[in-house]
Amino acid sequence: MRLLFSVVVVMAGLISSAHAQPAWDMFDGGKLLATGGVSQVEGAGGGGLANWALITGYGTRDGIGANVHYTALPLPDYSLQSAGVAVGLFDRLELSYAWQEFDTQDVGAALGLGRGFTFHQNIFGAKLKLVGDAVYDQNSWLPQISIGLQHKENDRGAVIAAVGGKGTVGTDYYVAASKLFLAQSLLVNVTLRETKANQFGILGFGGDKHNGYSTQFEGSAAYLISRRFAVGAELRTKPSNLGVAHEGAAWDIFAAYFFNKNLSLTAAYADLGNLVIRNNQQGAYLSLQAGL
């Protein structure tokens, strides 16, 4: 985790200049500013909570884009950190990896796990653009549509089994549709996700209440106040598979500033709802993204 955070900081320092030249011609940076989105908490290109149909980075159909990110979400009773890397290939295929750490802090002691007991998760993602182009199809109502998956591996099998979870490994599948209205400076995204994940996979997959896939909704709306500054909101529903606690929807209100195509910062107020034995888990969310 510290290594990935260090990589983000170093890249930010090296490439924050708006006039920096790409290391290779293949990193053409030809897409419009902000159209690569930011880094979603599970590593994909999109908003903070929701996957978008857009391919990460600023590479065009003739180029490649890449970025690293670090995200921190301190909550009243827990904390969540995420770091990762994503590559966009020819504005068609996205490959991503994210590492998450969920710290139970004092709740870990109350549960008999020990103060500061942590869950870790590796997330491997892939996204493929099928049809449409969010930028160039302004004369069509057809949105950009992509399909994708996120394969998740959790390292706390004994605890997950104790709370009723059925597995430590799971794969989410999704289809996302993004429509950019350039004249109105507005982007709207809708994603449908098939998942078994409990709390994004932090508490494993499937449960004593329900062990099958369920269809969940992710929605985002972002408004560009200027070409560098965007604000918006997101909603993400989640299954409630575990008997130990009801799991509700998550939402956020965010602001993202794009210093240039190499560096962006996202701040948000996020509500993850109930987490095991604690309700009202809300907090400030910060995410730094640096890339080529």
C-alpha positions as CSV (number, residue, x, y, z in Angstrom):
1,M,0.0,0.0,0.0
2,R,2.7,2.5,0.9
3,L,4.6,1.6,-2.3
4,L,1.5,2.4,-4.4
5,F,0.9,5.6,-2.6
6,S,4.6,6.6,-3.2
7,V,4.2,5.9,-6.9
8,V,1.2,8.2,-7.0
9,V,3.1,11.0,-5.3
10,V,6.2,10.6,-7.5
11,M,4.2,10.6,-10.7
12,A,2.3,13.6,-9.6
13,G,5.5,15.5,-9.0
14,L,7.1,14.4,-12.3
15,I,4.2,15.0,-14.7
16,S,2.0,17.8,-13.1
17,S,3.3,20.3,-15.7
18,A,0.7,21.0,-18.3
19,H,3.5,21.1,-20.9
20,A,5.0,17.8,-20.1
21,Q,5.7,15.6,-23.2
22,P,4.6,11.9,-23.2
23,A,7.4,9.4,-22.8
24,W,6.3,7.5,-25.9
25,D,4.4,8.6,-28.9
26,M,1.7,6.0,-28.1
27,F,0.6,8.1,-25.2
28,D,-1.1,10.6,-27.5
29,G,-3.3,12.3,-24.9
30,G,-5.8,13.2,-27.6
31,K,-9.1,12.9,-25.7
32,L,-10.8,15.9,-24.2
33,L,-9.9,16.9,-20.6
34,A,-12.0,15.1,-18.0
35,T,-13.4,12.6,-20.5
36,G,-11.3,9.8,-19.0
37,G,-13.2,10.2,-15.7
38,V,-11.5,9.6,-12.4
39,S,-10.6,6.4,-10.5
40,Q,-13.5,4.5,-9.1
41,V,-12.9,2.9,-5.7
42,E,-12.4,-0.5,-7.3
43,G,-9.9,0.8,-9.8
44,A,-12.0,1.3,-13.0
45,G,-12.5,4.6,-14.8
46,G,-15.6,6.4,-13.7
47,G,-16.8,8.2,-10.7
48,G,-15.9,7.4,-7.1
49,L,-18.5,4.7,-6.6
50,A,-19.8,4.0,-10.1
51,N,-18.2,2.4,-13.1
52,W,-18.7,4.5,-16.3
53,A,-18.7,3.3,-19.9
54,L,-15.8,5.6,-20.6
55,I,-12.3,4.1,-21.0
56,T,-9.8,5.4,-18.6
57,G,-6.9,7.7,-19.6
58,Y,-6.6,10.1,-22.5
59,G,-5.4,7.8,-25.3
60,T,-7.4,8.0,-28.5
61,R,-8.3,5.1,-30.8
62,D,-4.6,5.3,-31.9
63,G,-3.1,5.6,-28.5
64,I,-2.8,4.4,-24.9
65,G,-3.6,6.1,-21.6
66,A,-2.5,5.0,-18.1
67,N,-2.9,6.2,-14.6
68,V,-2.3,5.4,-10.9
69,H,-4.6,6.5,-8.0
70,Y,-4.7,6.6,-4.3
71,T,-8.0,7.0,-2.4
72,A,-8.8,7.5,1.2
73,L,-12.2,7.4,2.9
74,P,-12.1,7.9,6.7
75,L,-15.4,7.0,8.3
76,P,-16.7,7.5,11.9
77,D,-15.9,3.9,12.9
78,Y,-13.8,2.5,10.0
79,S,-11.4,3.6,7.3
80,L,-11.1,2.5,3.7
81,Q,-8.0,3.0,1.5
82,S,-7.5,2.0,-2.1
83,A,-4.6,2.3,-4.6
84,G,-4.2,1.0,-8.1
85,V,-3.3,1.3,-11.7
86,A,-5.4,1.3,-14.9
87,V,-4.5,1.3,-18.6
88,G,-6.8,2.3,-21.5
89,L,-5.9,0.7,-24.8
90,F,-6.9,2.5,-28.0
91,D,-10.1,3.9,-26.4
92,R,-11.5,0.4,-26.6
93,L,-10.2,-1.8,-23.8
94,E,-9.5,-1.0,-20.1
95,L,-7.4,-3.1,-17.7
96,S,-7.2,-2.2,-14.1
97,Y,-5.9,-3.4,-10.7
98,A,-6.8,-2.0,-7.2
99,W,-5.7,-3.0,-3.7
100,Q,-8.1,-2.1,-0.8
101,E,-7.5,-2.0,2.9
102,F,-10.5,-1.8,5.3
103,D,-9.5,-1.0,8.9
104,T,-12.0,-1.9,11.6
105,Q,-10.3,0.4,14.2
106,D,-12.1,0.2,17.6
107,V,-14.9,-1.9,16.1
108,G,-12.4,-4.7,15.6
109,A,-11.9,-4.9,19.4
110,A,-15.7,-4.9,20.0
111,L,-16.0,-7.8,17.6
112,G,-13.2,-9.7,19.3
113,L,-10.9,-9.4,16.3
114,G,-8.5,-6.9,17.9
115,R,-8.3,-3.2,17.4
116,G,-7.2,-2.2,13.9
117,F,-8.0,-5.5,12.4
118,T,-7.9,-5.1,8.6
119,F,-9.5,-6.7,5.6
120,H,-7.5,-6.6,2.3
121,Q,-8.8,-7.1,-1.2
122,N,-7.2,-7.5,-4.6
123,I,-9.4,-6.4,-7.5
124,F,-8.6,-7.2,-11.2
125,G,-10.8,-5.4,-13.8
126,A,-11.4,-5.4,-17.5
127,K,-13.8,-3.2,-19.5
128,L,-14.6,-3.3,-23.2
129,K,-16.3,-0.6,-25.2
130,L,-19.0,-2.1,-27.4
131,V,-20.8,0.8,-29.3
132,G,-21.2,4.5,-29.3
133,D,-18.8,7.3,-28.4
134,A,-19.6,9.7,-25.6
135,V,-17.8,12.6,-27.2
136,Y,-18.3,12.3,-30.9
137,D,-21.9,11.0,-31.1
138,Q,-23.4,14.3,-30.2
139,N,-26.0,14.0,-33.0
140,S,-27.2,10.6,-31.7
141,W,-29.1,9.6,-28.6
142,L,-27.1,6.4,-28.5
143,P,-24.8,6.4,-25.5
144,Q,-21.4,4.9,-25.2
145,I,-22.0,1.3,-23.9
146,S,-19.4,-0.9,-22.3
147,I,-19.3,-4.3,-20.6
148,G,-16.9,-5.3,-17.8
149,L,-16.0,-7.4,-14.9
150,Q,-14.2,-7.0,-11.6
151,H,-12.6,-10.1,-10.0
152,K,-12.1,-9.7,-6.3
153,E,-10.1,-11.7,-3.8
154,N,-10.4,-11.2,-0.1
155,D,-7.8,-12.4,2.5
156,R,-10.0,-12.9,5.6
157,G,-11.8,-16.2,5.0
158,A,-12.3,-17.2,8.7
159,V,-13.9,-13.9,9.6
160,I,-16.1,-13.9,6.5
161,A,-17.3,-17.4,7.3
162,A,-18.0,-16.4,10.9
163,V,-20.4,-13.5,9.8
164,G,-22.2,-15.7,7.4
165,G,-20.3,-15.1,4.1
166,K,-20.1,-17.9,1.7
167,G,-16.8,-17.1,-0.1
168,T,-13.7,-15.0,-0.3
169,V,-13.5,-14.8,-4.1
170,G,-16.1,-13.4,-6.4
171,T,-16.5,-11.7,-9.8
172,D,-18.9,-8.8,-10.6
173,Y,-20.2,-8.4,-14.1
174,Y,-21.6,-5.1,-15.4
175,V,-22.9,-3.2,-18.4
176,A,-22.5,0.6,-18.4
177,A,-24.0,3.4,-20.5
178,S,-22.6,6.9,-20.5
179,K,-24.0,9.9,-22.4
180,L,-22.1,13.2,-22.6
181,F,-24.2,16.3,-23.6
182,L,-21.4,18.7,-24.5
183,A,-23.6,21.7,-25.2
184,Q,-25.1,21.3,-21.7
185,S,-21.8,20.3,-20.0
186,L,-23.5,17.3,-18.5
187,L,-22.5,13.6,-18.3
188,V,-25.1,11.0,-17.2
189,N,-24.2,7.3,-16.6
190,V,-26.2,4.2,-15.7
191,T,-24.6,0.9,-14.8
192,L,-26.2,-2.4,-14.0
193,R,-24.0,-4.8,-12.0
194,E,-24.5,-8.5,-11.3
195,T,-22.8,-9.2,-8.0
196,K,-22.7,-11.4,-4.8
197,A,-20.4,-8.9,-3.0
198,N,-21.0,-7.9,0.6
199,Q,-19.8,-4.3,1.2
200,F,-18.1,-4.3,-2.2
201,G,-16.4,-7.6,-1.3
202,I,-14.9,-6.4,1.9
203,L,-17.1,-8.9,3.8
204,G,-16.8,-11.6,1.1
205,F,-19.4,-12.9,-1.3
206,G,-22.9,-14.4,-0.8
207,G,-24.4,-15.0,2.6
208,D,-26.7,-16.8,4.9
209,K,-29.7,-14.8,3.6
210,H,-28.9,-15.0,-0.1
211,N,-26.1,-16.6,-2.0
212,G,-26.9,-15.9,-5.6
213,Y,-26.2,-13.1,-8.0
214,S,-28.4,-10.0,-7.8
215,T,-28.8,-7.1,-10.1
216,Q,-27.7,-3.7,-8.6
217,F,-27.9,-0.2,-9.9
218,E,-25.2,2.5,-10.2
219,G,-26.1,6.0,-11.4
220,S,-23.9,9.1,-11.8
221,A,-24.5,12.7,-13.0
222,A,-21.6,15.1,-13.5
223,Y,-21.8,18.8,-14.5
224,L,-18.8,20.7,-15.8
225,I,-18.7,24.1,-14.3
226,S,-15.6,24.8,-16.3
227,R,-13.4,22.7,-18.5
228,R,-11.3,21.8,-15.4
229,F,-13.9,21.6,-12.6
230,A,-16.8,19.1,-12.3
231,V,-19.4,18.5,-9.6
232,G,-21.9,15.7,-9.4
233,A,-23.6,12.9,-7.4
234,E,-23.7,9.2,-7.4
235,L,-26.0,6.4,-6.1
236,R,-25.0,2.7,-5.8
237,T,-27.3,0.0,-4.5
238,K,-25.9,-3.1,-2.9
239,P,-27.2,-6.6,-2.1
240,S,-28.1,-7.5,1.6
241,N,-26.8,-11.1,1.8
242,L,-25.8,-11.3,5.5
243,G,-28.1,-11.8,8.5
244,V,-25.8,-9.9,10.8
245,A,-26.8,-6.5,9.4
246,H,-28.9,-5.0,6.7
247,E,-26.8,-3.5,3.9
248,G,-28.3,-0.4,2.2
249,A,-27.3,1.8,-0.7
250,A,-24.2,4.1,-0.9
251,W,-24.2,7.6,-2.3
252,D,-21.8,10.5,-2.7
253,I,-21.6,14.2,-3.7
254,F,-18.3,15.0,-5.4
255,A,-16.2,17.7,-6.9
256,A,-13.3,16.9,-9.2
257,Y,-10.6,19.3,-10.4
258,F,-8.4,18.4,-13.4
259,F,-5.2,20.4,-13.2
260,N,-4.3,19.0,-16.6
261,K,-4.4,15.6,-18.3
262,N,-1.8,14.3,-16.0
263,L,-3.2,15.1,-12.6
264,S,-6.6,15.3,-11.0
265,L,-8.0,15.5,-7.5
266,T,-11.5,14.4,-6.4
267,A,-13.1,15.3,-3.1
268,A,-16.5,14.0,-2.0
269,Y,-18.8,13.4,0.9
270,A,-19.7,9.7,0.9
271,D,-22.3,7.7,2.8
272,L,-21.8,3.9,2.8
273,G,-24.7,3.3,5.2
274,N,-24.6,0.4,7.6
275,L,-21.3,-1.5,8.0
276,V,-21.7,-4.6,10.2
277,I,-22.6,-3.2,13.7
278,R,-22.3,0.5,13.0
279,N,-24.8,2.7,11.2
280,N,-24.4,6.1,9.4
281,Q,-20.9,5.5,8.0
282,Q,-20.3,8.9,6.3
283,G,-17.2,10.7,5.7
284,A,-15.0,12.9,3.4
285,Y,-13.5,11.1,0.4
286,L,-10.3,12.2,-1.3
287,S,-8.7,10.6,-4.4
288,L,-5.6,11.6,-6.3
289,Q,-5.0,10.4,-9.8
290,A,-1.8,10.8,-11.9
291,G,-1.2,9.5,-15.4
292,L,-0.1,9.8,-19.0
